[in-house]
Amino acid sequence: MTSLPTGLYDAVMTRELDELLQLARTLRIAVEKMDAAEVHVVLARYLHGELEKALRRVREVDGTEGQLDLANRVISLIGHHVDGVEATSRHVQPKILKEISLQSPLLEQAETPRPGVSLSESDLLVNATGEYRIGREIEREIISADRVDMLLSFIKWSGVRVLKNALRQVLERGTPVRVITTVYMGATERRALDFLVEHGAEVRVSYDARRTRLHAKAWLFHRKTGFTTAYIGSSNLSAAAQVHGLEWNVRVSAVDAPRIVHKFEATFESYWNDEEFERYAATPDDKETFRAAVQRERAPDEEHTGFFDIRPYTFQSEILERLDVARTVHNRHRNLVVAATGTGKTIIAALDYKRLVRGGPLSRLLFVAHRKEILKQSRAVFRNVLRDANFGEFLVDGERPREGHHVFASVQSLSRVDLGDISPTAWDVVIVDEFHHAEAPTYSRLLEHLNPKELLGLTATPERSDGVNVSNWFGGHMAAELRLWDAIDRSLLAPFQYFGVHDNVDLTSVTWKRGRYDKRELEGVFTGNDLRVNMILQAVRDHVVRPTEMRALGFCVGVEHAGYMAARFTEAGIPAMALTGTSPREERDLAVGRLRRGELCVIFVVDLFNEGVDIPEIDTVMFLRPTESATIFLQQLGRGLRLCDDKECLTVLDFIGNARREFRFDLRFSALTGASRRQVQSHVESGFPLLPSGCSLQLDRESREIVLDNVRQAIGVRRSQLVSELQRMGSATSLANFVEASGLTLEDVYKSGRSFSDLRRAAGFEIPPAGPNEDRLARSIERLLYIDDPQRLNLYLRILRSLRHDLAKTSLDAYATADQRRVLMLIVTLYGGSAAGSISNNLKDLAYHPALVGELIEVLSLLVERITHVPLPVEGLPTDIPLALHCMYSRDDVMAAFGDVRRGKLYQPREGVVYHSATGANLLFVTLRKSEKEYSPSTMYEDFALSAQNFHWQSQSRTQPDSKKGRRHWKHEELGVLPLLFIRERKKTEHNTTAPYIFLGPVTYIEHTGEQPMNVIWRLRTPMPSDWLRVARLTG
């Protein structure tokens, strides 16, 4: 090695390479440490290359014998190092085993037909002249496989016919064949599916006519010998694809590309367990369901009769679960759901109503909307979800209900009713669509009168342009909010291409008050700025394919700014118009009509179209002013995210100036991408690599630096900044007030061992004197912030409140065992594992810290408000073990829950599997993302959710099925062992504290493969929460 070309590398650092790089003083060298979770993969890959080079050299001198000798010496060295023996039994010989089969004394036996490409090699097949034809290779792969999995967007009889002999042969001998397909474009033919099912294949079909995401064409051929192969490419199951099409397919071998094959296996299993793919067994009902779905695909605009199953997407299930939390945990029965238009808010409402009806005597329904079309669509959804063709009556356009039990009413019709004639409790459940209209007199009059047992508000836009936030009707709470990413990933909203463009405007001197720029000053900066307009026009020409054909909204500061922009765009040949919140309704309707017809290209708006206007044709959105509210930013973005024919994506032009320090880009991009605020920094630095399909997010160089500096400053909150903010707010400021007003989280306040008491002292406020262990205990508060078990929190609050008045309350004798162990969790977290033998003494010590006791009461009260899951009892777990399903616990918490104190100290094992012999519980602690990287293909396919109830888990690397540890897994019921599953996403939280685990409860063994490690499929007794399913599964 003499010199190195410049460019990207991913090379293992060697001494030779290091010395060479030290000589390159004029070059910039970027080096990073190996990720601990990937070291074995990186080194194995490096050693493979070195060994191959060495064997090639030996071949030239000593031939095959020399290569065998070198290989066997390496094998002996590895065996001696790992197992303590030279492992001569693994020495290689100059032969290749090709097949093992059963012998028959009567029949003549031939070798099993095998593919032309070696089972150990990967290859690219393109149906080229002289190359093995893809159809012929697939046929031989099928015949020689022990299981066949197919993932095909469509299947035709012509393709099945070509392979039917091979398929019939393997199915008749009992080889499992699993097929996943769709009704995409109505292309799949029922005859093909019927043939497969009749001969023993298992088939699952996606009937989702709302969108089809599965465009994969892939085949997996499992072999018990370990020589599994897969084909990934362009070939569906059709004659053209199998025989003569210009198809490209990568053939992958588990021998030379094991991680790709493993990823295929894991992803296929996730799809197979996904409820979207329904079992097709060729029954009369199945055939009718298939026929109707294909008809809907081929004629989507025709009206189709009959019910079809509506299952919630994962993100819709999350919203339903959040509503359950609001009602069950927080006792809130007036709840607001925020979700973008077109993402199925009505479906969520109907499924929620169905659950309410099942859960108790809540039947009478009032559904309120402002248009008859919405009411008709909503009633149809409710009828379908409830499977009741007679459900619901209208109160709209003169039509009046006869019974009035389930009423779908327009607000206009209700406004003409004398509310004195209606009992406030006439309906058990009231659902109000487009709840952002609630401040209008017609709505507020109705809402103030009615008193239902459950009120549900639906809106895409909780913050109105007049500054009113409709969450005020719900005690300031928002029960659930749809993640934008989920809806785009499910193709319910259009993908977007976002371009952040620096506009050369300095906003640092514009006055900032009440959390926003001064509107008058801001408008003065933008209005009349011809240089900025010319730059905006150039950005439009650079990023929009045909500017004179776009249908765009431009969000402006004020009336003058909007008028100025409209005039300049019109002068540039792009017809535009300005509208404001004071524009007459007729003028607005006229402008919208002209925009839809293409007579206008842009409407520049002020305090308008943030909410309540549905124009699916909008294909471009321009942010011409800094939008301080992340919620309003998403509302404005949402105006262009509606799906529409011929709209491939939404173009977003965001013009970014030099912002004031108070402006929060971290909140904007966190809301936009669904990333945490700290993840936003790495996403900006790396160019937003993890986006839904079809989306792009780009910042030009200047914008990127502005955003990065702003984000770094926002997430790196210094103690001095917090003290200054607290001084500004005053001595009466509580922790809750401080967090809400500052826009910070509890984690921000308590980062790096800070405490609110310390901040108050530094601000000069009067506060009780510090106790003897104040600093140590204050640093421990940060470690409590994950607690979400309401029984723990309420117990701690009772104890702490009593400590403020009576030190005698430190005795735990009167407490049940479960509560004593809950207190043990608290003491260990605050004082450490060695404090486990003296709980009462440490409680007494805590009482000598009155400032911290008061602060803990504030913290724990806020944690109660943050609970996001309904805790459930654990069947089969002794009642003195205080663990609740779907709550978060640290390892120490879990060991404290089992009362595992040894010689006065809490037992603190570090292993991933801990067997508690006294109870027979086998504790499985799982970290899903072993690597700290955002994406690590070598480690992310070990532990993952296949579905809400099935979980793929990989044992410790040395575990064999017949060992004592191995038998506890697959024979746990026979041995009386209770496996308990705890999972977390990463080892560390984004604030660099040790991450806790969510408790998923008891699991039951289904099957396993392999050894050292074992790959086990567990069945959860209780489905995991939907938000954790999203985190834990491989697929979207």
GUSE-164848 format. One record per residue (C-alpha): x, y, z. Coordinates in steps of 0.05 Angstrom, whole numbers, plus 5000, padded with zeros to 4 digits. Layout:
N
     X     Y     Z
     X     Y     Z
...
% end
This chain:
1036
     X     Y     Z
  5000  5000  5000
  5034  5064  4977
  4979  5117  4970
  4905  5123  4982
  4855  5158  4936
  4808  5209  4968
  4736  5187  4978
  4691  5147  5024
  4717  5086  5062
  4691  5035  5112
  4759  5003  5124
  4783  4969  5187
  4843  5008  5214
  4908  4967  5212
  4977  4988  5235
  4999  4995  5163
  4939  5038  5145
  4948  5081  5208
  5021  5095  5192
  5004  5113  5121
  4949  5161  5143
  4996  5196  5191
  5039  5215  5131
  4979  5247  5096
  4983  5313  5135
  4948  5354  5082
  4886  5310  5080
  4825  5310  5126
  4819  5242  5157
  4753  5219  5189
  4757  5159  5236
  4706  5130  5285
  4708  5076  5338
  4679  5008  5321
  4608  5000  5347
  4612  4949  5404
  4550  4914  5378
  4581  4904  5309
  4654  4887  5324
  4644  4812  5310
  4614  4827  5242
  4666  4878  5222
  4725  4835  5242
  4696  4772  5210
  4687  4810  5145
  4759  4835  5149
  4787  4766  5165
  4748  4735  5108
  4784  4782  5059
  4852  4769  5090
  4842  4694  5091
  4819  4693  5019
  4880  4732  4997
  4925  4685  5036
  4894  4622  5008
  4901  4649  4937
  4975  4660  4948
  4985  4591  4979
  4948  4560  4920
  5001  4587  4872
  5056  4551  4912
  5027  4492  4949
  4961  4479  4913
  4901  4448  4948
  4941  4414  5003
  4974  4479  5024
  4907  4515  5026
  4877  4459  5069
  4935  4461  5116
  4929  4536  5126
  4854  4532  5136
  4861  4477  5187
  4914  4515  5226
  4867  4575  5230
  4810  4530  5253
  4854  4499  5307
  4875  4568  5331
  4802  4591  5337
  4782  4527  5373
  4839  4532  5422
  4823  4605  5437
  4747  4597  5443
  4737  4526  5469
  4805  4510  5497
  4817  4454  5447
  4845  4452  5377
  4778  4429  5347
  4809  4379  5299
  4740  4351  5287
  4725  4414  5247
  4786  4407  5202
  4767  4409  5129
  4779  4356  5074
  4782  4366  4999
  4709  4344  4987
  4641  4378  4982
  4579  4345  5011
  4523  4353  4960
  4463  4313  4988
  4439  4266  5042
  4375  4227  5028
  4338  4165  5053
  4353  4100  5017
  4298  4055  4990
  4311  3980  4980
  4258  3976  4925
  4260  4041  4885
  4313  4067  4839
  4335  4134  4866
  4361  4194  4829
  4393  4256  4856
  4346  4313  4873
  4346  4365  4817
  4387  4424  4842
  4392  4495  4817
  4445  4512  4768
  4475  4566  4813
  4512  4537  4873
  4472  4537  4938
  4532  4572  4970
  4536  4630  4921
  4495  4693  4907
  4485  4716  4836
  4446  4765  4792
  4399  4732  4741
  4373  4774  4683
  4345  4720  4635
  4404  4734  4590
  4427  4689  4533
  4469  4631  4560
  4445  4643  4631
  4400  4599  4672
  4328  4620  4660
  4295  4648  4723
  4235  4601  4714
  4278  4540  4710
  4318  4560  4771
  4256  4575  4811
  4227  4506  4793
  4289  4470  4818
  4293  4513  4880
  4221  4494  4896
  4234  4419  4887
  4295  4420  4932
  4266  4464  4988
  4239  4443  5056
  4194  4504  5058
  4175  4556  5006
  4154  4627  5021
  4129  4673  4966
  4118  4748  4971
  4086  4772  4906
  4045  4834  4890
  4003  4793  4842
  3996  4721  4819
  3969  4698  4752
  3948  4629  4729
  3998  4633  4672
  4054  4635  4723
  4026  4581  4767
  4015  4537  4705
  4090  4541  4688
  4109  4518  4758
  4049  4475  4775
  4086  4408  4769
  4140  4430  4818
  4088  4462  4864
  4043  4400  4862
  4103  4355  4876
  4126  4391  4939
  4056  4404  4965
  4037  4331  4957
  4098  4309  4997
  4078  4358  5053
  4128  4414  5041
  4098  4478  5071
  4085  4532  5019
  4064  4601  5043
  4042  4656  4996
  4029  4730  5009
  3997  4771  4954
  3949  4829  4942
  3891  4850  4898
  3934  4907  4871
  3903  4934  4807
  3858  4872  4806
  3915  4833  4774
  3916  4771  4819
  3873  4715  4790
  3830  4673  4836
  3842  4610  4795
  3916  4614  4813
  3901  4622  4888
  3849  4565  4886
  3900  4518  4855
  3951  4534  4909
  3900  4526  4966
  3870  4462  4938
  3939  4429  4937
  3956  4450  5008
  3989  4518  5005
  3973  4572  5056
  3953  4638  5023
  3944  4707  5053
  3918  4767  5015
  3916  4842  5027
  3847  4867  5007
  3862  4939  5027
  3834  4979  4970
  3853  5045  5003
  3926  5035  4987
  3973  4980  4968
  4044  4985  4993
  4067  4914  4975
  4104  4916  4909
  4155  4864  4927
  4171  4803  4885
  4210  4754  4926
  4218  4680  4939
  4249  4645  4998
  4271  4571  4996
  4285  4544  5066
  4330  4484  5074
  4341  4448  5140
  4413  4437  5118
  4425  4512  5126
  4433  4524  5051
  4372  4570  5046
  4367  4613  4984
  4324  4672  4964
  4306  4710  4900
  4292  4785  4905
  4276  4824  4843
  4223  4840  4791
  4191  4773  4776
  4118  4763  4797
  4085  4695  4787
  4067  4703  4714
  4091  4668  4651
  4123  4732  4624
  4164  4741  4687
  4185  4668  4692
  4201  4653  4620
  4218  4710  4573
  4212  4778  4608
  4270  4825  4617
  4270  4811  4691
  4326  4823  4741
  4330  4780  4803
  4385  4775  4855
  4394  4704  4879
  4420  4706  4951
  4451  4649  4990
  4450  4642  5066
  4522  4619  5061
  4553  4682  5033
  4498  4733  5051
  4467  4706  5115
  4443  4773  5142
  4404  4789  5078
  4370  4720  5081
  4356  4730  5156
  4326  4798  5142
  4282  4767  5088
  4259  4713  5137
  4245  4763  5192
  4207  4811  5147
  4166  4756  5115
  4146  4731  5184
  4125  4802  5203
  4081  4807  5142
  4053  4737  5154
  4032  4758  5224
  4004  4825  5201
  3928  4829  5203
  3928  4866  5137
  3943  4800  5102
  3881  4757  5111
  3877  4682  5105
  3848  4657  5038
  3822  4586  5043
  3780  4585  4980
  3715  4581  5019
  3652  4612  4988
  3660  4672  5035
  3734  4679  5016
  3718  4676  4942
  3664  4730  4950
  3711  4774  4990
  3765  4766  4937
  3715  4780  4880
  3689  4844  4914
  3760  4869  4929
  3783  4858  4857
  3720  4893  4832
  3735  4953  4877
  3806  4955  4849
  3784  4951  4777
  3727  5001  4785
  3745  5044  4845
  3693  5098  4829
  3633  5052  4827
  3589  5044  4888
  3598  4976  4920
  3549  4946  4969
  3559  4901  5029
  3603  4904  5090
  3678  4895  5092
  3724  4888  5151
  3754  4952  5178
  3815  4939  5221
  3852  4998  5250
  3922  5012  5226
  3974  5011  5281
  3973  5087  5288
  3897  5086  5293
  3902  5033  5347
  3951  5079  5384
  3898  5134  5384
  3845  5086  5410
  3891  5063  5465
  3906  5136  5484
  3831  5148  5490
  3827  5088  5536
  3884  5117  5579
  3849  5185  5583
  3785  5153  5608
  3812  5096  5651
  3875  5127  5682
  3861  5202  5681
  3785  5199  5687
  3776  5247  5629
  3712  5240  5590
  3718  5300  5545
  3773  5282  5495
  3804  5312  5433
  3836  5272  5377
  3880  5309  5327
  3893  5277  5260
  3905  5304  5190
  3847  5305  5141
  3843  5239  5103
  3874  5195  5157
  3811  5161  5181
  3787  5203  5239
  3716  5178  5228
  3740  5106  5228
  3775  5119  5295
  3710  5150  5322
  3668  5091  5299
  3716  5040  5329
  3719  5080  5393
  3643  5082  5397
  3640  5007  5385
  3686  4996  5444
  3646  5043  5488
  3582  5006  5472
  3614  4939  5487
  3642  4965  5552
  3577  4988  5583
  3510  5021  5576
  3533  5076  5529
  3489  5071  5467
  3455  5137  5449
  3498  5175  5399
  3499  5245  5369
  3549  5256  5312
  3555  5329  5292
  3586  5356  5228
  3576  5418  5184
  3563  5385  5117
  3513  5333  5094
  3566  5297  5053
  3607  5286  5116
  3547  5260  5153
  3530  5210  5098
  3601  5185  5095
  3606  5181  5171
  3541  5142  5179
  3565  5093  5125
  3630  5082  5165
  3592  5071  5230
  3544  5022  5196
  3603  4983  5168
  3642  4981  5233
  3580  4961  5273
  3554  4914  5219
  3486  4946  5224
  3454  4969  5159
  3400  5007  5196
  3444  5045  5245
  3435  5121  5250
  3385  5174  5228
  3396  5242  5197
  3379  5311  5223
  3398  5352  5162
  3365  5390  5105
  3295  5381  5133
  3304  5306  5147
  3287  5290  5219
  3300  5227  5260
  3242  5183  5282
  3273  5151  5343
  3332  5197  5359
  3376  5145  5391
  3433  5150  5340
  3432  5217  5304
  3478  5244  5251
  3462  5319  5252
  3487  5381  5217
  3504  5438  5263
  3459  5483  5221
  3399  5439  5235
  3415  5436  5309
  3421  5511  5311
  3347  5516  5291
  3326  5470  5348
  3303  5498  5415
  3355  5468  5461
  3306  5476  5518
  3268  5417  5488
  3330  5373  5490
  3356  5343  5555
  3430  5356  5566
  3438  5281  5576
  3397  5261  5515
  3458  5226  5485
  3510  5184  5520
  3563  5197  5468
  3572  5262  5429
  3623  5264  5372
  3638  5331  5339
  3676  5329  5273
  3719  5388  5252
  3721  5411  5325
  3761  5473  5308
  3693  5505  5292
  3674  5497  5365
  3683  5572  5380
  3630  5590  5329
  3564  5608  5363
  3526  5550  5331
  3575  5501  5361
  3590  5533  5428
  3515  5541  5442
  3506  5466  5432
  3568  5444  5470
  3552  5488  5530
  3482  5457  5534
  3498  5383  5525
  3527  5340  5581
  3542  5271  5552
  3579  5216  5588
  3632  5218  5533
  3650  5278  5488
  3698  5264  5431
  3724  5321  5388
  3758  5307  5320
  3801  5359  5285
  3861  5366  5240
  3874  5436  5266
  3871  5448  5341
  3903  5517  5337
  3858  5567  5301
  3883  5626  5261
  3852  5673  5312
  3898  5645  5366
  3844  5603  5400
  3864  5532  5418
  3803  5487  5419
  3836  5441  5471
  3808  5491  5521
  3743  5453  5515
  3780  5392  5540
  3816  5421  5601
  3876  5439  5559
  3890  5365  5544
  3897  5331  5477
  3881  5257  5484
  3917  5234  5422
  3952  5262  5361
  3968  5225  5297
  4041  5221  5277
  4046  5251  5208
  4098  5199  5189
  4051  5141  5200
  3997  5168  5154
  4047  5183  5098
  4079  5114  5106
  4010  5083  5099
  3998  5124  5036
  3938  5158  5069
  3972  5225  5056
  4015  5248  4998
  4091  5244  5007
  4127  5311  5007
  4192  5339  4982
  4214  5393  5029
  4267  5445  5010
  4294  5492  5063
  4320  5554  5026
  4360  5610  5059
  4329  5677  5043
  4386  5722  5068
  4340  5758  5117
  4365  5774  5187
  4309  5767  5239
  4353  5771  5301
  4334  5844  5314
  4259  5833  5306
  4224  5839  5374
  4204  5773  5407
  4146  5774  5456
  4096  5723  5481
  4131  5667  5446
  4131  5697  5376
  4160  5751  5331
  4126  5819  5333
  4078  5815  5274
  4083  5888  5253
  4159  5888  5253
  4162  5821  5217
  4115  5845  5162
  4158  5907  5153
  4220  5864  5142
  4187  5822  5087
  4141  5871  5051
  4175  5909  4996
  4237  5864  4998
  4245  5855  4922
  4311  5818  4930
  4277  5766  4973
  4219  5759  4924
  4267  5748  4866
  4301  5694  4906
  4234  5662  4922
  4214  5663  4848
  4280  5630  4830
  4269  5576  4882
  4200  5563  4852
  4231  5556  4783
  4286  5511  4810
  4241  5463  4848
  4172  5464  4814
  4169  5428  4747
  4119  5476  4714
  4108  5538  4758
  4052  5564  4714
  4013  5499  4726
  4024  5492  4801
  3968  5500  4852
  4001  5531  4912
  3988  5564  4978
  4036  5616  5006
  4031  5632  5080
  4046  5705  5095
  4054  5751  5156
  3999  5802  5143
  3953  5834  5093
  4006  5879  5062
  4055  5822  5056
  4004  5777  5021
  3982  5832  4973
  4054  5848  4957
  4072  5775  4943
  4010  5766  4898
  4028  5828  4858
  4100  5807  4848
  4083  5736  4827
  4030  5760  4778
  4081  5808  4748
  4128  5749  4740
  4076  5711  4698
  4050  5667  4755
  3977  5686  4767
  3966  5698  4841
  3916  5727  4890
  3917  5748  4963
  3865  5728  5015
  3860  5744  5089
  3816  5725  5147
  3772  5785  5131
  3761  5766  5058
  3686  5754  5043
  3663  5682  5036
  3645  5694  4963
  3714  5719  4948
  3746  5659  4982
  3702  5609  4944
  3717  5644  4879
  3792  5641  4891
  3789  5567  4910
  3750  5551  4847
  3799  5589  4803
  3858  5553  4836
  3826  5486  4824
  3812  5502  4751
  3884  5526  4740
  3865  5599  4729
  3906  5617  4791
  3973  5587  4809
  3981  5615  4879
  3937  5641  4935
  3976  5681  4986
  3940  5676  5053
  3940  5708  5121
  3904  5674  5180
  3867  5632  5130
  3869  5560  5104
  3906  5540  5168
  3843  5500  5182
  3778  5476  5154
  3791  5481  5079
  3799  5419  5038
  3834  5430  4971
  3866  5363  4951
  3893  5394  4887
  3944  5436  4924
  4013  5410  4903
  4058  5465  4930
  4063  5500  4997
  4107  5560  5010
  4125  5582  5081
  4141  5656  5071
  4144  5673  5144
  4173  5637  5205
  4117  5598  5238
  4131  5595  5313
  4079  5542  5330
  4098  5471  5308
  4024  5454  5310
  4005  5510  5262
  4064  5491  5217
  4036  5420  5211
  3966  5447  5200
  3991  5491  5143
  4032  5434  5114
  3970  5389  5119
  3933  5434  5070
  3975  5403  5015
  3980  5331  5039
  3912  5307  5014
  3916  5253  4962
  3894  5273  4892
  3898  5242  4823
  3960  5263  4784
  3994  5291  4847
  4057  5251  4858
  4079  5291  4919
  4073  5357  4954
  4129  5407  4942
  4146  5447  5004
  4188  5510  5000
  4208  5537  5069
  4246  5603  5067
  4293  5606  5127
  4325  5669  5154
  4374  5681  5210
  4327  5667  5268
  4327  5693  5339
  4353  5645  5392
  4282  5637  5419
  4256  5608  5354
  4252  5532  5360
  4272  5494  5297
  4279  5432  5340
  4204  5431  5355
  4187  5442  5281
  4229  5386  5255
  4211  5340  5312
  4137  5350  5295
  4152  5341  5221
  4194  5278  5225
  4169  5245  5289
  4241  5244  5315
  4257  5264  5386
  4287  5333  5395
  4356  5304  5405
  4349  5258  5344
  4333  5319  5303
  4405  5343  5309
  4434  5278  5281
  4381  5276  5227
  4398  5347  5204
  4472  5330  5205
  4462  5267  5164
  4411  5295  5114
  4348  5264  5143
  4363  5191  5123
  4301  5158  5154
  4240  5184  5117
  4177  5150  5091
  4178  5125  5020
  4173  5182  4969
  4193  5236  5019
  4254  5281  5016
  4278  5335  5064
  4335  5380  5041
  4366  5442  5071
  4413  5486  5031
  4481  5499  5062
  4463  5564  5097
  4396  5539  5122
  4429  5476  5148
  4479  5515  5190
  4424  5561  5217
  4380  5502  5236
  4437  5463  5267
  4462  5521  5310
  4391  5534  5333
  4378  5461  5349
  4443  5452  5386
  4427  5512  5428
  4356  5490  5443
  4374  5419  5466
  4437  5440  5503
  4400  5481  5556
  4450  5508  5606
  4437  5516  5681
  4448  5591  5676
  4393  5596  5623
  4344  5558  5667
  4360  5602  5727
  4350  5666  5685
  4283  5640  5659
  4261  5622  5729
  4280  5691  5755
  4240  5723  5699
  4178  5681  5717
  4181  5696  5792
  4186  5660  5858
  4114  5635  5856
  4130  5591  5795
  4117  5517  5807
  4153  5462  5771
  4091  5449  5728
  4085  5522  5709
  4159  5526  5693
  4158  5465  5647
  4096  5488  5611
  4117  5561  5601
  4189  5545  5581
  4170  5490  5531
  4220  5443  5565
  4210  5372  5588
  4224  5345  5657
  4284  5310  5626
  4311  5378  5604
  4304  5407  5673
  4336  5347  5709
  4390  5334  5658
  4459  5319  5686
  4434  5314  5758
  4402  5383  5763
  4344  5395  5809
  4289  5447  5812
  4307  5462  5885
  4378  5479  5863
  4351  5524  5808
  4306  5560  5857
  4364  5572  5905
  4407  5598  5849
  4351  5645  5828
  4351  5674  5898
  4284  5647  5919
  4268  5627  5991
  4271  5552  6000
  4279  5504  6059
  4351  5490  6079
  4389  5434  6045
  4392  5366  6080
  4455  5326  6094
  4452  5286  6028
  4419  5339  5985
  4468  5337  5926
  4468  5261  5921
  4392  5255  5926
  4380  5313  5878
  4423  5278  5825
  4379  5216  5833
  4314  5250  5814
  4331  5245  5740
  4330  5169  5748
  4256  5170  5770
  4228  5204  5708
  4208  5140  5671
  4160  5116  5725
  4089  5107  5697
  4059  5055  5744
  4002  5092  5777
  4002  5047  5838
  4076  5063  5850
  4066  5138  5839
  4005  5144  5884
  4039  5104  5939
  4101  5148  5936
  4058  5211  5938
  4021  5186  6000
  4086  5169  6035
  4121  5234  6017
  4062  5276  6039
  4060  5241  6105
  4136  5250  6114
  4126  5325  6112
  4085  5321  6176
  4105  5258  6214
  4173  5224  6216
  4141  5163  6248
  4111  5147  6181
  4177  5118  6159
  4159  5049  6186
  4134  5000  6134
  4108  4948  6181
  4035  4964  6164
  4047  4958  6090
  4032  4896  6048
  4091  4860  6017
  4076  4888  5948
  4078  4960  5974
  4141  4947  6014
  4174  4924  5950
  4149  4986  5914
  4182  5028  5967
  4245  4986  5959
  4245  5006  5885
  4244  5080  5905
  4298  5074  5958
  4345  5035  5911
  4335  5087  5857
  4350  5145  5904
  4404  5113  5948
  4432  5054  5909
  4429  4979  5914
  4467  4977  5980
  4410  5014  6014
  4362  4955  6004
  4373  4929  6074
  4353  4993  6111
  4290  5021  6077
  4261  5055  6139
  4326  5089  6157
  4332  5116  6087
  4260  5141  6088
  4277  5177  6152
  4338  5207  6119
  4295  5230  6061
  4249  5266  6110
  4309  5310  6131
  4309  5340  6061
  4244  5380  6061
  4259  5417  5997
  4270  5353  5959
  4209  5319  5990
  4167  5377  5964
  4201  5374  5897
  4190  5299  5891
  4116  5309  5904
  4115  5359  5846
  4154  5312  5801
  4113  5250  5816
  4048  5289  5806
  4072  5309  5737
  4091  5237  5722
  4020  5216  5737
  3996  5264  5683
  4046  5233  5633
  4020  5161  5638
  4007  5135  5568
  3987  5062  5579
  3932  5029  5619
  3966  4984  5671
  3939  4913  5673
  3945  4857  5724
  3991  4799  5708
  3958  4731  5706
  4000  4677  5738
  4045  4725  5776
  4041  4724  5853
  4005  4786  5879
  4065  4805  5923
  4106  4818  5860
  4085  4890  5844
  4094  4891  5768
  4038  4916  5723
  4033  4900  5649
  4054  4955  5601
  4089  4997  5654
  4163  5017  5653
  4214  4987  5701
  4289  4988  5709
  4327  4924  5722
  4334  4944  5794
  4259  4955  5798
  4246  4885  5773
  4294  4853  5822
  4264  4895  5878
  4195  4871  5856
  4219  4800  5868
  4247  4820  5935
  4316  4794  5915
  4358  4825  5970
  4421  4787  5989
  4462  4806  6051
  4429  4874  6055
  4441  4891  5981
  4396  4886  5921
  4417  4831  5873
  4436  4868  5809
  4450  4818  5752
  4472  4845  5685
  4455  4784  5642
  4399  4786  5590
  4366  4724  5621
  4357  4719  5697
  4325  4658  5728
  4291  4671  5795
  4290  4602  5826
  4244  4620  5885
  4186  4636  5839
  4206  4599  5775
  4205  4664  5736
  4253  4669  5677
  4265  4743  5665
  4281  4760  5593
  4311  4830  5586
  4314  4851  5513
  4346  4912  5480
  4318  4917  5410
  4373  4963  5381
  4439  4935  5403
  4478  4987  5364
  4474  5061  5380
  4471  5075  5305
  4405  5096  5274
  4408  5036  5228
  4449  4973  5238
  4430  4915  5192
  4478  4867  5227
  4442  4873  5295
  4370  4893  5284
  4343  4825  5263
  4355  4788  5328
  4298  4810  5373
  4234  4839  5343
  4158  4836  5344
  4125  4794  5290
  4057  4819  5311
  4023  4848  5372
  4027  4779  5405
  4085  4742  5372
  4157  4760  5388
  4222  4734  5357
  4276  4729  5410
  4348  4707  5405
  4380  4673  5465
  4449  4684  5493
  4502  4661  5443
  4523  4598  5481
  4453  4572  5496
  4439  4502  5469
  4368  4473  5467
  4387  4413  5510
  4423  4454  5564
  4389  4472  5629
  4380  4544  5605
  4355  4521  5537
  4302  4474  5566
  4275  4531  5609
  4256  4564  5543
  4224  4509  5502
  4200  4464  5559
  4180  4519  5607
  4109  4495  5618
  4132  4424  5634
  4185  4451  5682
  4139  4501  5716
  4179  4561  5691
  4144  4627  5677
  4180  4668  5623
  4170  4743  5631
  4188  4791  5575
  4216  4861  5585
  4238  4902  5524
  4269  4970  5511
  4289  5004  5447
  4361  5024  5466
  4408  5019  5525
  4409  5094  5536
  4355  5146  5532
  4365  5208  5490
  4387  5243  5554
  4441  5190  5564
  4409  5157  5624
  4400  5081  5629
  4336  5064  5592
  4281  5026  5629
  4242  4967  5601
  4168  4961  5586
  4139  4899  5618
  4102  4857  5566
  4084  4801  5614
  4085  4725  5610
  4101  4692  5544
  4089  4621  5518
  4137  4582  5475
  4115  4569  5402
  4177  4544  5366
  4252  4552  5360
  4307  4543  5308
  4382  4538  5314
  4428  4534  5373
  4483  4577  5402
  4442  4620  5398
  4370  4594  5396
  4319  4634  5357
  4253  4629  5396
  4183  4652  5377
  4144  4672  5439
  4070  4684  5444
  4050  4742  5490
  3989  4728  5532
  3968  4801  5526
  3980  4840  5461
  4034  4894  5467
  4012  4967  5463
  4009  4994  5392
  4062  5047  5402
  4111  4993  5424
  4090  4949  5367
  4111  5005  5320
  4179  5008  5354
  4190  4933  5359
  4168  4907  5292
  4211  4908  5230
  4158  4931  5181
  4117  4995  5181
% end
